[in-house]
Amino acid sequence: MSTKPTALAKWLLFFFSNYFWLGLVVILSAIIIDKYIPTKPFLYDVLVRTLESVGIAIVVASIFTFASGTSQFINKIQKLLQDIVVSRNFLGNIDIESKKQALESLLKPSTREEEIYSNIEDYYNVQIKEALTISEKCVRSNYYVHSRAYFDTEKKKVVVDGIYTYRLYPSKDGFGDVSVAFEEEEGDSTCEFIAVCNPDGTRKTYEHPELKALAERGQELKVTTIDLSEHGEGCNHLDIEARVREYGTDHWIMLTFKALQPTDGFNFLLRCDEPLQIRKTSVFVLDANFYVEERDDNKELAVSCNQWINEGSGLAVLVAIPHEMSNHSVPKEKDRSSNEVCPGSEALEAKIRGAARRRPCEESLVGIGKSVSEGP
């Protein structure tokens, strides 16, 4: 027969330690003195109260000593210390005002910086404010901009057809609106549709949404806006698709893409039909790597970025029918025909007619055009 104590016996022996019994003895002594000496002098009363307090303290201390010796308690304290001292995870759970105070304590200009420019602290405060508003913004991923540029023989203008697709994530206040805008002078430009798809596959399409006039920062715009509140209830993301048709002039168009929300990378693809070519490309992206590739004799442009970009990042692409002006003198304004944009327009029209005969009818669209100087 084994005489080794069981795990329960060890646990009981550890719990009921000598200090625990000592505490009980002190408490019982105080009770006995109080009961069997009914009329006791002041010093006896002080002794009884002291023994009661000391006995209770010893018992409570022994219980905490037992608890602190368990592996669960040690692991809990270890995790708390790791979160506070090493990971500092507790900073993510404090309120906005406390975060602001913490950042202001950390991000302060040095004495040397303040000596060089006394107002530098305002710049630090602007950056702190910008960092604290991140949770108020919707963010996007899987952003693809695919476009096709061609010449519309009926309207005699350069056109870009395209599609924006991206995944939208809510801010702390939910989903914002989706907007598509055009500059006022782009009178023929339209938004063909905006589609919103929930995670369960439910899709709602807004065909030819109405464009309304809007003045913003000195620009006259035509804007259409889709409210996402009815779609985003209980969703952790929404998939957005927008098809845009934008018109330029009789021989060129400036195509622009501008991110209005923080975006986790993007891919931009533009393909030009004859006789159009990509003449100039400018990319405006800070603090992120991007790659530009022109292919097929300036007929195709691919721009990609696989890092986060902030609002305001984007690009501008000039698409035009190539022509030469070196053999033509520039006429005076009064001598120029109202229908002639530049000398040599007959050669341009010949190129357009030739390209129209060669272009197959209604190629399938692969891309997305611009929504003004801003993407949706």
Residue, then its C-alpha position, 0 to 999 in steps of 0.5 A: m500500500s502506497t503511503k505517498p500523499t495524493a495531489l489533493a493532499k499536497w494541495l490541502l497541506f500547502f493551503f493549510s500552512n502553519y501561518f493559516w493555523l496561526g491566524l486561526v489560533v490568534i482569532l480564537s484567542a481573541i474570541i475566548i478572551d472577549k467571551y470569558i472576561p465580560t468586564k475587562p479593563f481598557l487594556y484587555d479590550v485593546l488586546v482583543r481588538t488587536l488579536e482579531s485584526v492580526g489574526i484576520a490579516i494572517v489568514v488573508a495573507s496565507i490565502f494570498t500566499f497560496a494563490s500567488g504560488t499557483s502556476q495560473f497566478i504566475n502566468k497571469i502576472q507574467k502576461l500583464l507585465q509583458d503587455i505593459v513593459v515589453s509589448r505596451n499593448f495597454l496603449g492601444n486600449i486607452d481613450i483618444e485623449s490619453k493617446k494624444q497626451a502620450l504622443e505629445s509626450l513622445l513626439k516633441p521637438s528637441t531644444r535644438e529644433e526649437e532654436i532653429y524654428s520656434n514654430i516647429e511644434d505646430y508641425y508635430n501637433v499636425q502629425i499627431k492629429e493626423a495619426l489620431t484620425i486614422s480610426e475615423k477613415c475607411v480604408r481600401s485594398n485590392y484596388y484595380v484601375h483598368s482603362r481603355a482609351y479610344f476615339d469616338t468617331e461620332k462625337k469626334k473626341v477621345v474617350v476613356d472607358g474603365i472600371y474601378t474595383y476595390r474592397l472597402y473596410p469600415s471606420k469606427d463609425g461605419f462605412g462612408d459614401v462612395s462618390v464619383a465626380f467629373e469636372e464641369e467642362e467634361g460635359d459628356s462624361t458619365c458614370e455608367f453604374i456603381a455596384v455594391c457587393n456584400p460579403d454574402g454575395t448580394r449585389k446591388t447595381y445603381e445604373h446611370p446615377e444622377l450627377k449633381a453640380l457641386a463647387e469644391r475648392g474653387q472647382e465646379l464639379k458634377v458628383t454622384t454619391i451612393d449611401l452605403s449605410e443600407h449595405g454595410e450593416g453587420c459587414n466587415h467589408l464591401d466590394i465596390e465596382a464603378r464603370v466610368r466613361e470620360y471624354g476629352t478633346d478631339h485629339w487628347i485627354m488627361l486621365t488622372f487617378k487620385a486616392l481619396q482614402p488610405t489604400d493598401g496598394f493599387n494596380f493601374l492598367l491603361r490600353c490605347d486603341e489606334p491611333l492613340q498613344i500614351r504621351k506622358t505619365s506622372v506618378f504622385v506617391l510618397d513613402a512607397n515604392f511604385y513601378v511604371e511600365e510602358r509596353d507595345d510602343n506606348k500603347e499600354l501603361a501599367v503602374s503598380c504599388n504594393q504598399w500603403i498610400n495616403e490620400g492625395s496619392g495618384l497619377a496623371v496620364l496624357v493620352a493623345i493622337p501623335h502629330e507633328m507641328s514642325n512643318h507648320s507655322v502657327p497661325k494667328e488666333k483670328d485666322r484659326s478655324s473654330n473647329e481646328v485645334c491645331p495645325g495639321s488637323e487634316a492629317l489627324e482626321a486621316k489617322i482617325r478614319g484609318a484607325a476606325r476602319r481597323r478597330p473591331c466593333e465594341e472590344s470588351l472593357v478591361g479597365i477603369g477610367k478616372s472620376v475627375s481628378e479623383g477616383p471614387 
